Amino acid sequence: MPVRESVTYVTSKNPVLALFTIVVLLAPSSTLVFFEGSRVPSLPDVFRPGFHDLVPEGSSFVKRGIVIANGPPGSPDSVWARDPSVLIDTGGVYRMWYRGSDGFRWRILYATSTDGIVWNKQGTVLDSSGLIGAPFVSREDSTYHLWFQDQADGTIRHASSVDGRSWSPPAVALAPGTSGAWDRANALTPWVVKTSPGYLMYYTGSDGSSEAIGVAASTTYTGFSALFGGPIISIGPPGSWDDSAVRFPAVFPGSLWTMYYAGRNSSVWSIGIATSSDGLNWTKAPGNPILTPAPYPSWENLGINGGSPLSDSGGLRFYYSGG
């Protein structure tokens, strides 16, 4: 039986990391969940994305339970519901795009909410190659912009929409690197930041055997070119929490830029942070990871990744994948 996944959510009573949506890897099913009650491991400071200032260490989280459960057998998210990308419209509507799978195809699905906790599934909004996922959505004026990975050819693609449901034909935004490059096999898990010259895309690159995080630049929504010829976040030294893989960057600019990212050791995925003064040169936080899976038999004991932090009037929410 394939491992099934869903989405979960965590919040904090203070506006530090208020909400975690988790896509869980569970057997026999998995869910997007919402947590309360765990503590962030000690850090000199924990950056509060969205507000872009530093807050005291040791912030507490509050579990809220599952926010997106697996659908019935045969539905597009019956096996997987993961990789959430969440935003709030000016009218107060929460919108989530996420990857779903029925065990045969990967699709991008859509859900809406009035409070960010109770979600209404709206079904599939993009189904192209059958191997698409890791959506990242932003809004500029009245247009939604979607970047996503397509593992049919290893590219990251872009599409636009006026309603978040019907999308333009996807175009390649970033292709894998050339022969011999660190990202020659796949470009994955995009996160895009608008800057004054254009756009920076943070992404996971793979050479077919290892993964790292890189950055690419463009003046528009496509045509990104990788910078530096190498990654900006690499795996840690042997024995560290991220010594096997790093992926899923989520980046927030400011006087101090902050990146949330997932790291894996020999057994599980966890979430850590890195900081930068310019968005290009990064330093991993010494107290990583800041979020680790609970032990068996917890629903998230296999690992957590794919974070989508979001600030709203109640504080900071962080939706993520767990299993």
Secondary structure, 3 states (H helix, E strand, C coil): CCCEEEEEEEECCCCCCCCCCEEEEECCCCEEEEEEEEECCCCCCEEECCCCEEECCCCEEEEEEEEEECCCCCCCCCCEEEEEEEEECCCCCEEEEEEEECCCCEEEEEEEECCCCCEEEEEEEECCCCEEEEEEEEEECCEEEEEEEECCCCEEEEEEECCCCCCCCCEEEECCCCCCCCCCCEEEEEEEEECCCCEEEEEEEECCCCEEEEEEEECCCCCCEECCCCCCECCCCCCCCCCCEEEEEEEECCCCEEEEEEEECCCCEEEEEEEECCCCCCEECCCCCCECCCCCCCCCCCEEEEEEEEEECCEEEEEEEEC
